[in-house]
Amino acid sequence: MAKVCVITGRRPVKGSIINRKGQTKKSGGIGTHVTSITKRKFRPNLQRVRIRMPNGGTKRVWVSVKALKAGLVQKA
């Protein structure tokens, strides 16, 4: 199962690490230059919690901490 929040739909997103070398123009240099770009993932802060379902039962699901703090989920 993919790590996706069942409430907000938050999921990992793609991004990159950009390495730069050189002194900035602002501090008296000739400017920075990109030396390498590495792919990475930004992963959401998900927790596996037991939640109370509308029909009265309980279920274990992945929920983002943002949804927990906002009170969107009733913990069992």
C-alpha positions in Angstrom: 0.0 0.0 0.0 1.3 3.4 -0.9 1.9 5.9 1.9 -0.9 8.3 1.1 -3.1 10.2 3.7 -6.6 8.8 3.5 -8.1 12.1 4.7 -6.1 14.8 2.9 -4.6 12.8 0.0 -1.1 14.0 0.7 1.5 11.8 -1.0 5.3 11.9 -1.8 6.2 14.5 -4.4 9.3 14.6 -6.6 11.9 17.3 -6.3 15.7 17.8 -6.6 18.8 18.7 -4.6 20.7 21.4 -6.4 24.4 21.8 -5.5 25.9 25.1 -6.3 29.5 26.2 -6.2 31.2 29.6 -6.2 30.9 32.9 -4.4 27.7 34.9 -4.9 27.7 38.2 -6.7 26.2 39.8 -3.7 29.2 38.9 -1.6 31.8 40.0 -4.3 32.1 36.9 -6.4 31.3 36.2 -10.1 28.2 34.2 -9.2 27.3 30.6 -8.3 27.1 27.7 -10.8 25.1 24.6 -10.6 27.4 21.6 -10.3 24.9 18.7 -9.9 21.2 18.0 -9.6 20.1 14.9 -7.7 16.6 13.6 -7.6 14.8 13.2 -4.3 11.4 12.8 -2.7 9.5 15.0 -0.3 7.6 12.6 1.9 4.6 13.7 4.0 4.6 13.2 7.8 2.3 10.2 8.0 1.3 8.2 11.1 -0.5 4.9 11.3 -3.4 5.5 13.6 -6.7 3.7 14.5 -9.6 5.9 13.6 -13.3 5.6 14.4 -15.4 5.0 11.3 -18.8 6.6 10.8 -20.5 3.2 11.2 -19.0 2.8 14.7 -16.1 0.4 13.8 -12.4 1.1 13.9 -9.8 0.9 11.2 -6.0 1.4 11.0 -5.0 3.9 8.3 -2.2 6.3 7.3 -3.1 9.8 8.4 -1.0 13.0 7.9 0.0 14.9 11.1 -1.6 18.0 9.6 -5.0 16.2 9.6 -4.5 15.0 13.1 -3.6 18.5 14.4 -6.6 20.0 12.6 -9.0 17.5 14.3 -10.2 16.0 11.0 -9.9 12.5 12.4 -11.6 10.9 15.5 -8.9 8.7 17.0 -10.2 5.4 18.5 
